[in-house]
Amino acid sequence: MSKMLKAGKELPAGETAAFCGQVCIILNAGIPLHDGMETLAESCEEPKAKKAFEHISKKVTETGSLYLAVREAGFFPDYMVSMIKIGEETGNLDDVMESLTIYYEREDKIKKSIKSAITYPLLLMAMMAAIILLLVVRVLPIFEQVYRNLGTEISDAGKAFMAVGKGFGYGTLVCVFVILLVIFLALLIYAVSGGKTFKKIIFRLPILKKLNNKITSGRFASVMAMMLKSGYSIEKALEIAPEIVTDNSAKEKITKFAEYVNSGQSFPEALAKVDMFTGLQTRMINVGFKAGQLDAVMENMSSAYEEEINDSIDKLVSILEPTIVAIISIIIGGILVSVMLPLASIMSSI
């Protein structure tokens, strides 16, 4: 967990899940939180992680609040920090930590799946780039020199084939270079911003924007269900809800929604104006509101969104690998053309 102490760095999903799981065990075992955090600090062997836990333990002992401790630490994800705050305010911190453990374990699994799906093709692409560069720059000129030493002229057709082959080769190199450059810049942005700026950019892509909207709506429904179930008013729940979303557009919608409710409009009426959910979901909320079961409806919607998000992510991962394979196939085709055409032209002219 040494990565957590770097300025601006956000704790990786796997380590976040581990932390949430440890806190969940402490709470379920009935151990006072400050004692549990002190035990975690004592059990750490890695110096930087031990120092981080000691700081959190000290803050929990001073304030009695895990939320204040993780917020001051500065390396935990914003969503986790906001959910811990809600868990403390509603008295459901153990349930929140269990949910966060599952959430970040799933996120870590997804990241590993994506990483494994693209690592091998990218390595293959880099190797192919090195091979084609060697062939075009070193090998083909040798063949040309050998042919010239034979004392004969290359035919016009042979020269054309050789030019086309070289063009394919250099074109393929440019494509590979651009792809690798884009990946390098993406990794650089991710490293510098701790992932926050990278996420904002990546979720603006059309293919991921819809997924981001589902994640935001699901988080909103989850928080509303938790707050309402714990006896909080709609106004209080809407006051806290903007903290759990990272998308500025969603924050504005929730803020506008709260303004409508505070001005005297009913929950369903205000919700219909901000376009947070689909028409069917809005009608379900309206029915639940009238029946006094709004918390149950929001909880069901949160579960439904979680299933949709999981399905959407699985589909994206399943599409990613064959797409990369297709790109690699095109590049390999370009390599074969760049090598075979010049060699064929030389051999046909002998």
C-alpha positions in Angstrom: 0.0 0.0 0.0 3.0 2.3 -0.4 1.4 3.8 -3.5 -1.2 5.5 -1.3 1.3 8.0 0.2 2.2 9.6 -3.1 0.7 13.0 -3.6 -2.3 13.1 -5.8 -2.4 9.3 -6.1 -5.6 7.4 -5.6 -5.4 4.0 -3.9 -5.8 1.2 -6.5 -9.1 -0.7 -6.5 -7.6 -3.9 -5.2 -6.0 -2.3 -2.2 -9.1 -0.2 -1.6 -11.2 -3.4 -1.5 -8.7 -5.0 1.0 -9.0 -2.0 3.3 -12.8 -1.9 3.1 -12.8 -5.7 3.8 -10.6 -5.3 6.9 -12.8 -2.5 8.3 -15.9 -4.7 7.6 -14.4 -7.6 9.5 -13.6 -5.2 12.5 -17.1 -3.9 12.5 -18.8 -7.2 12.2 -16.7 -8.6 15.0 -17.9 -5.9 17.4 -14.4 -4.5 17.9 -14.2 -0.8 18.5 -13.1 0.9 15.3 -10.1 2.7 16.9 -8.9 -0.6 18.4 -9.3 -2.3 15.1 -7.4 0.4 13.2 -4.6 0.3 15.7 -4.4 -3.5 15.3 -4.2 -3.0 11.5 -1.4 -0.5 11.9 0.6 -2.8 14.2 0.2 -5.7 11.8 1.6 -3.8 8.8 5.2 -4.7 7.9 5.6 -2.3 4.9 6.9 1.0 6.4 4.8 3.4 4.3 1.6 1.4 4.7 2.2 1.2 8.5 2.6 4.9 8.7 -0.6 5.5 6.8 -2.6 3.1 9.0 -1.1 4.8 12.1 -2.2 8.1 10.9 -5.7 6.8 10.2 -5.8 5.1 13.6 -4.8 8.2 15.3 -7.5 10.3 13.6 -10.2 7.7 14.4 -9.1 7.8 18.0 -9.2 11.6 18.1 -12.5 12.1 16.3 -14.3 8.8 16.5 -15.0 9.1 12.7 -13.6 6.9 10.0 -14.9 9.4 7.4 -12.8 12.2 8.7 -9.7 9.9 8.9 -10.0 8.6 5.3 -10.9 12.1 4.0 -7.8 13.6 5.6 -5.6 10.7 4.3 -6.2 12.0 0.8 -5.5 8.8 -1.1 -8.9 7.0 -1.0 -11.4 7.2 -3.9 -13.9 10.1 -3.5 -16.8 7.6 -3.9 -15.6 5.5 -1.0 -15.1 8.6 1.2 -18.6 9.9 0.5 -20.2 6.5 1.1 -18.4 6.1 4.4 -19.8 9.5 5.5 -23.3 8.4 4.6 -22.7 5.1 6.4 -21.8 6.9 9.6 -24.7 9.3 9.3 -27.2 6.5 8.7 -25.7 4.0 11.2 -25.1 1.5 8.4 -21.3 1.7 8.2 -20.9 -2.1 8.3 -23.3 -2.6 5.4 -21.6 0.2 3.5 -18.1 -1.2 4.0 -19.3 -4.6 2.8 -20.9 -3.1 -0.3 -17.7 -1.1 -0.9 -15.6 -4.2 -0.6 -17.7 -6.0 -3.3 -17.7 -2.9 -5.5 -13.9 -2.4 -5.5 -13.2 -6.1 -5.8 -15.3 -6.1 -9.0 -13.6 -2.9 -10.2 -10.2 -4.6 -9.6 -11.3 -7.7 -11.5 -12.5 -5.6 -14.4 -9.2 -3.7 -14.6 -7.2 -6.9 -14.5 -9.5 -8.4 -17.3 -8.9 -5.3 -19.5 -5.2 -5.4 -18.7 -4.9 -9.0 -19.7 -6.9 -8.4 -22.8 -4.6 -5.7 -24.2 -1.2 -6.5 -22.8 -0.3 -9.4 -25.2 -1.6 -7.7 -28.3 0.3 -4.5 -27.5 3.5 -6.5 -26.9 2.9 -8.3 -30.2 2.3 -4.9 -31.9 5.6 -3.5 -30.6 7.5 -6.6 -31.7 5.9 -6.4 -35.2 6.9 -2.7 -35.4 10.5 -3.6 -34.5 10.5 -6.4 -37.2 9.1 -4.3 -40.0 11.5 -1.5 -39.1 14.4 -3.9 -39.4 13.1 -5.3 -42.7 12.3 -2.0 -44.4 15.4 -0.1 -43.2 18.1 -2.9 -43.2 17.0 -6.0 -45.1 15.3 -4.7 -48.2 18.2 -2.3 -49.0 20.6 -5.3 -48.9 18.5 -7.1 -51.4 18.4 -4.0 -53.6 22.2 -3.8 -53.4 22.6 -7.4 -54.2 20.4 -7.0 -57.3 22.3 -4.0 -58.4 25.6 -5.9 -58.1 24.1 -8.4 -60.6 24.5 -5.7 -63.2 20.8 -5.6 -64.4 18.1 -3.0 -64.1 15.0 -3.4 -62.1 11.9 -3.4 -64.3 9.4 -0.6 -64.0 6.8 -3.1 -62.6 9.4 -4.2 -60.0 10.2 -0.7 -59.0 6.4 0.0 -58.6 6.0 -3.2 -56.4 8.9 -2.2 -54.3 7.6 1.3 -53.8 4.2 0.0 -52.8 5.7 -2.5 -50.4 7.8 0.2 -48.8 4.8 2.4 -48.6 2.9 -0.3 -46.8 5.8 -0.8 -44.4 6.2 2.8 -43.5 2.4 3.3 -43.3 2.2 0.4 -40.9 5.0 1.8 -38.8 3.2 5.1 -38.6 0.0 3.4 -37.5 1.8 1.4 -34.8 3.7 4.5 -33.6 0.4 6.5 -33.3 -1.3 3.7 -31.4 1.6 3.3 -29.0 1.9 7.1 -28.6 -1.8 7.4 -27.7 -1.4 4.6 -25.1 1.7 6.3 -23.7 -0.1 9.6 -23.4 -3.1 7.9 -21.7 -0.9 6.2 -19.2 1.0 9.5 -18.6 -2.3 11.4 -17.9 -3.4 8.6 -15.6 -0.2 8.6 -13.7 -0.1 12.4 -13.3 -3.7 12.9 -12.4 -4.0 9.8 -10.2 -6.7 8.5 -12.5 -9.2 11.3 -12.0 -8.5 13.4 -15.2 -8.1 10.2 -17.2 -11.6 9.0 -16.1 -13.2 12.3 -17.0 -11.7 12.1 -20.5 -12.4 8.4 -21.1 -16.0 8.6 -20.0 -16.7 11.3 -22.5 -16.2 8.8 -25.3 -19.6 7.9 -26.8 -19.2 4.1 -26.1 -18.5 4.8 -22.4 -20.8 7.8 -21.8 -23.9 5.7 -21.5 -22.1 3.4 -19.0 -21.1 6.4 -16.9 -24.7 7.6 -16.9 -25.8 4.2 -15.6 -23.1 4.2 -12.9 -24.1 7.7 -11.8 -27.8 6.9 -11.7 -27.1 3.7 -9.8 -25.1 5.4 -7.2 -27.8 8.1 -6.8 -30.5 5.4 -6.3 -28.3 3.5 -3.8 -27.6 6.6 -1.7 -31.3 7.7 -1.8 -32.4 4.2 -0.7 -29.9 4.1 2.2 -30.8 7.6 3.4 -34.6 7.2 3.2 -34.5 3.7 4.7 -32.6 5.2 7.7 -35.3 7.8 8.3 -33.7 10.8 6.7 -35.8 13.3 4.8 -35.7 13.6 1.1 -34.2 17.1 1.5 -31.3 15.8 3.6 -30.7 12.9 1.3 -30.5 15.3 -1.7 -28.1 17.5 0.2 -25.6 14.6 0.5 -26.3 12.9 -2.9 -24.1 15.2 -5.1 -21.0 14.1 -3.1 -21.2 10.6 -4.4 -21.1 11.4 -8.2 -18.0 12.6 -10.1 -19.7 13.7 -13.2 -20.3 17.5 -13.2 -23.4 17.2 -15.4 -24.9 14.7 -12.9 -24.0 17.0 -10.0 -25.9 19.9 -11.7 -28.9 17.6 -12.2 -29.0 16.6 -8.6 -28.5 20.1 -7.4 -31.3 21.3 -9.7 -33.5 18.4 -8.5 -32.9 19.5 -4.8 -33.9 23.1 -5.7 -37.2 21.8 -7.2 -38.0 19.8 -4.1 -37.1 22.6 -1.8 -39.4 24.9 -3.7 -42.4 22.7 -2.9 -42.5 20.2 -5.8 -43.0 16.5 -5.2 -40.2 14.1 -5.6 -41.5 12.5 -8.8 -42.4 15.9 -10.4 -38.9 17.2 -9.7 -37.3 14.0 -10.8 -39.1 14.1 -14.2 -37.7 17.5 -14.9 -34.0 16.6 -14.5 -33.9 13.5 -16.7 -32.0 11.4 -14.2 -33.9 8.1 -15.0 -35.8 6.6 -17.9 -39.5 7.2 -18.3 -40.4 3.8 -17.0 -38.2 4.2 -13.9 -39.7 7.7 -13.2 -43.2 6.2 -13.3 -42.1 3.4 -10.9 -40.7 6.1 -8.5 -44.0 8.0 -8.8 -45.9 4.8 -7.8 -43.5 4.1 -4.9 -43.7 7.7 -3.7 -47.5 7.6 -3.6 -47.5 4.2 -1.8 -44.9 5.4 0.7 -42.4 2.8 -0.6 -39.9 5.2 -2.2 -36.9 3.7 -0.3 -37.8 0.2 -1.5 -38.2 1.3 -5.1 -34.9 3.1 -5.1 -33.2 0.1 -3.6 -34.6 -2.2 -6.3 -33.5 0.3 -9.0 -30.0 0.4 -7.5 -29.8 -3.4 -7.7 -31.1 -3.4 -11.3 -28.5 -0.8 -12.3 -25.8 -2.9 -10.7 -26.7 -5.8 -12.9 -26.9 -3.6 -16.0 -23.5 -2.1 -15.3 -21.9 -5.5 -14.8 -23.5 -6.7 -18.1 -22.3 -3.6 -19.9 -18.8 -3.9 -18.6 -18.6 -7.6 -19.5 -19.7 -6.8 -23.0 -17.1 -4.0 -23.4 -14.3 -6.4 -22.2 -15.6 -9.1 -24.6 -15.5 -6.6 -27.5 -12.1 -5.2 -26.6 -10.0 -8.3 -27.2 -11.4 -9.3 -30.7 -11.1 -5.6 -31.8 -7.4 -5.5 -30.8 -6.9 -8.9 -32.6 -8.5 -7.5 -35.7 -6.2 -4.4 -35.6 -3.2 -6.7 -35.1 -4.3 -8.8 -38.1 -4.4 -5.7 -40.3 -1.0 -4.7 -39.1 0.5 -8.1 -39.8 -1.1 -8.0 -43.2 0.6 -4.7 -43.8 3.9 -6.2 -42.7 3.5 -9.2 -45.1 2.7 -6.9 -48.0 5.6 -4.6 -47.2 8.0 -7.5 -47.2 6.6 -9.8 -49.9 6.0 -7.2 -52.7 9.6 -5.9 -52.8 11.0 -9.4 -52.6 8.6 -10.6 -55.3 9.6 -7.7 -57.6 13.2 -8.4 -57.1 12.9 -12.1 -57.7 10.7 -11.7 -60.8 13.3 -9.3 -62.3 16.2 -11.7 -61.9 
